[in-house]
Amino acid sequence: MPTGVAIRDAREQLFDAAERVLLRDGPSALTSRAVTTEAGCAKGVLHRHFADFDAFLAELVLDRVRQIDHQAAALRDSAGTGTVADNLTGALTNLFGSVAVAIVGLVTSRDDLRARLRRTTPTGIPLLTEAAVMIASYLTAERDLGRISPDADIDALAPTLIGTAHLLYADRKGTPPHPEAVHRAVASVIAGVAR
């Protein structure tokens, strides 16, 4: 990109470019040069908006974590409609059908990034921790409506559902699981508590 030409929404363009590199080539290929090349801009653009590359990566992860808030609101709003298994299957498919699996790989592969993210997510793996909170909030709403057993251990169910779905989607290069496979797994996890 020529010097002096303004880039609209540079942060979002850089985030989108990082996602493309991450999905295509994996966490080890994610460098500032790879991101700016993918975005079609000079390397200085990234450093104009972020203190360093680790700050950029932390903001990328936090931006994607914030997107879970929107998904969480939609999932909570679905409480009492459809079936619990269908609602959970949709939420987990949306979550892991996105860049989430690649982001988890990025976080687990970079110690400095994880250290920065500990400021906002002191325990667990960022994105997965927030996703478990989303699932727990939904299950609580369903329990309040009587569609989940009152003695259900939601604090155990939510991470179990996240872990189960993550394992189904974990092969970054493979074909994503069929929604029916996700539904079967979800139904198995909640079988003892769904009403």
Solvent accessible surface area in square Angstrom, and as a share of the most:
residue,aa,sasa,rsa
1,M,107,0.48
2,P,96,0.61
3,T,144,0.84
4,G,82,0.79
5,V,80,0.46
6,A,94,0.73
7,I,37,0.19
8,R,201,0.73
9,D,106,0.55
10,A,8,0.06
11,R,94,0.34
12,E,72,0.32
13,Q,74,0.33
14,L,1,0.01
15,F,5,0.02
16,D,56,0.29
17,A,0,0.00
18,A,0,0.00
19,E,31,0.14
20,R,107,0.39
21,V,2,0.01
22,L,0,0.00
23,L,87,0.43
24,R,125,0.45
25,D,63,0.32
26,G,1,0.01
27,P,28,0.18
28,S,108,0.70
29,A,34,0.27
30,L,0,0.00
31,T,65,0.38
32,S,14,0.09
33,R,143,0.52
34,A,29,0.22
35,V,0,0.00
36,T,1,0.01
37,T,96,0.56
38,E,50,0.22
39,A,23,0.18
40,G,41,0.39
41,C,14,0.09
42,A,55,0.43
43,K,74,0.31
44,G,39,0.37
45,V,10,0.05
46,L,0,0.00
47,H,82,0.36
48,R,173,0.63
49,H,76,0.34
50,F,12,0.05
51,A,98,0.76
52,D,54,0.28
53,F,32,0.13
54,D,33,0.17
55,A,17,0.13
56,F,0,0.00
57,L,0,0.00
58,A,10,0.08
59,E,52,0.23
60,L,0,0.00
61,V,0,0.00
62,L,32,0.16
63,D,25,0.13
64,R,11,0.04
65,V,18,0.10
66,R,115,0.42
67,Q,84,0.37
68,I,7,0.03
69,D,93,0.48
70,H,140,0.62
71,Q,60,0.27
72,A,10,0.07
73,A,42,0.33
74,A,64,0.50
75,L,11,0.06
76,R,103,0.38
77,D,117,0.60
78,S,27,0.17
79,A,19,0.15
80,G,38,0.36
81,T,78,0.45
82,G,60,0.58
83,T,72,0.42
84,V,10,0.06
85,A,14,0.11
86,D,73,0.38
87,N,25,0.13
88,L,0,0.00
89,T,13,0.07
90,G,33,0.31
91,A,14,0.11
92,L,0,0.00
93,T,39,0.23
94,N,97,0.50
95,L,4,0.02
96,F,5,0.02
97,G,55,0.53
98,S,58,0.37
99,V,13,0.08
100,A,3,0.02
101,V,21,0.12
102,A,3,0.03
103,I,0,0.00
104,V,7,0.04
105,G,24,0.23
106,L,0,0.00
107,V,0,0.00
108,T,67,0.39
109,S,70,0.45
110,R,58,0.21
111,D,98,0.51
112,D,94,0.49
113,L,0,0.00
114,R,62,0.23
115,A,65,0.51
116,R,67,0.25
117,L,2,0.01
118,R,89,0.32
119,R,191,0.70
120,T,82,0.48
121,T,5,0.03
122,P,97,0.61
123,T,101,0.59
124,G,42,0.40
125,I,54,0.28
126,P,0,0.00
127,L,4,0.02
128,L,25,0.12
129,T,41,0.24
130,E,41,0.19
131,A,0,0.00
132,A,20,0.16
133,V,97,0.56
134,M,4,0.02
135,I,0,0.00
136,A,22,0.17
137,S,34,0.22
138,Y,0,0.00
139,L,0,0.00
140,T,48,0.28
141,A,26,0.20
142,E,0,0.00
143,R,78,0.28
144,D,113,0.59
145,L,105,0.52
146,G,34,0.32
147,R,56,0.21
148,I,1,0.00
149,S,16,0.10
150,P,93,0.58
151,D,123,0.64
152,A,8,0.06
153,D,87,0.45
154,I,12,0.06
155,D,121,0.63
156,A,49,0.38
157,L,21,0.10
158,A,1,0.01
159,P,68,0.43
160,T,65,0.38
161,L,1,0.00
162,I,9,0.04
163,G,32,0.31
164,T,37,0.22
165,A,2,0.01
166,H,40,0.18
167,L,141,0.70
168,L,67,0.33
169,Y,19,0.07
170,A,45,0.35
171,D,101,0.52
172,R,83,0.30
173,K,135,0.57
174,G,34,0.32
175,T,130,0.75
176,P,88,0.56
177,P,27,0.17
178,H,114,0.51
179,P,72,0.45
180,E,109,0.49
181,A,25,0.19
182,V,1,0.00
183,H,64,0.28
184,R,153,0.56
185,A,21,0.17
186,V,3,0.02
187,A,36,0.28
188,S,83,0.54
189,V,37,0.21
190,I,4,0.02
191,A,72,0.56
192,G,75,0.72
193,V,25,0.14
194,A,44,0.34
195,R,179,0.65
